[in-house]
């Protein structure tokens, strides 16, 4: 299955489950966007970025995780932590981690 922006966009706001060494961790898809092609030949897909919000209680390292969703099934995706919004951390409030999955 090829993940496309058209296919994944309706799932923004839905919950995905990541299988980790700590058990299952719930992630919420918060954003999906196509990235600049930067001269890629037409034979290559347009790069796609998915942003997930994770729980405050578990911080995941960059790694490959089995990610499942009722509509997508189960896939192995590389999750990478990304910097949280600085407004939350500067205020002293707990920072909810965000993660990115890139498809190129």
C-alpha positions as CSV (number, residue, x, y, z in Angstrom):
1,X,0.0,0.0,0.0
2,X,1.3,3.4,-0.9
3,X,0.5,6.1,1.6
4,X,-0.6,9.3,-0.2
5,X,-1.8,12.7,1.1
6,X,-5.3,12.0,-0.3
7,X,-5.5,8.7,1.5
8,X,-4.1,9.8,4.9
9,X,-5.7,13.3,5.2
10,X,-9.1,12.0,6.4
11,X,-7.3,10.3,9.2
12,X,-6.0,13.5,10.8
13,X,-7.2,13.5,14.4
14,X,-7.5,9.7,14.6
15,X,-5.5,7.4,16.9
16,X,-2.7,5.1,15.9
17,X,-1.1,2.5,18.1
18,X,2.7,2.0,18.2
19,X,4.0,-1.2,19.6
20,X,7.1,-0.4,21.8
21,X,9.2,-2.1,24.4
22,X,6.9,-0.4,27.0
23,X,3.8,-1.8,25.4
24,X,1.4,-0.1,23.1
25,X,1.6,3.7,22.9
26,X,-1.2,5.8,21.5
27,X,-0.3,8.4,18.9
28,X,-2.6,11.0,17.3
29,X,-2.1,12.0,13.7
30,X,-2.0,15.9,13.8
31,X,-0.7,16.8,10.4
32,X,0.0,15.4,7.0
33,X,1.6,17.3,4.2
34,X,3.5,16.9,1.0
35,X,7.1,18.2,0.9
36,X,8.9,20.0,-1.9
37,X,9.9,17.7,-4.7
38,X,13.2,19.6,-5.2
39,X,13.7,18.3,-8.7
40,X,12.8,14.7,-8.2
41,X,12.1,12.9,-11.4
42,X,8.4,12.1,-12.1
43,X,9.0,8.4,-11.5
44,X,9.5,9.2,-7.7
45,X,6.7,9.8,-5.3
46,X,6.2,13.2,-3.8
47,X,7.8,13.2,-0.3
48,X,5.2,13.0,2.5
49,X,5.5,14.1,6.2
50,X,3.2,12.8,8.9
51,X,3.2,14.4,12.4
52,X,2.0,12.5,15.4
53,X,1.4,13.7,19.0
54,X,2.4,11.3,21.7
55,X,1.5,11.0,25.4
56,X,3.4,13.0,28.0
57,X,4.2,9.8,29.9
58,X,6.3,8.0,27.3
59,X,9.1,9.4,25.2
60,X,10.0,7.3,22.1
61,X,13.4,7.3,20.6
62,X,14.0,7.4,16.9
63,X,13.4,3.8,15.8
64,X,11.3,1.6,13.7
65,X,7.9,0.8,15.3
66,X,5.0,-1.3,14.3
67,X,2.2,1.2,13.8
68,X,-1.4,0.1,13.4
69,X,-4.7,1.8,12.6
70,X,-8.1,0.2,11.9
71,X,-8.2,1.6,8.4
72,X,-4.6,1.2,7.4
73,X,-3.7,-2.1,9.1
74,X,-0.2,-2.6,10.5
75,X,3.0,-1.2,9.1
76,X,6.6,-0.7,10.2
77,X,7.4,3.0,10.1
78,X,10.4,4.9,11.4
79,X,9.3,7.5,14.0
80,X,11.6,10.4,14.8
81,X,11.0,12.8,17.7
82,X,10.8,16.4,16.6
83,X,11.2,19.5,18.7
84,X,8.1,20.5,20.6
85,X,6.7,24.0,20.4
86,X,8.8,26.2,22.6
87,X,5.8,28.2,23.9
88,X,4.7,25.2,26.0
89,X,8.2,24.4,27.5
90,X,9.0,28.0,28.2
91,X,5.8,28.4,30.2
92,X,6.8,25.5,32.4
93,X,3.8,23.4,31.3
94,X,4.4,19.7,30.4
95,X,5.5,19.3,26.8
96,X,3.7,16.6,24.7
97,X,6.2,15.0,22.3
98,X,5.7,15.1,18.6
99,X,7.0,12.5,16.1
100,X,7.5,12.6,12.4
101,X,7.3,9.8,9.8
102,X,8.7,10.6,6.4
103,X,7.9,8.8,3.1
104,X,10.2,9.6,0.2
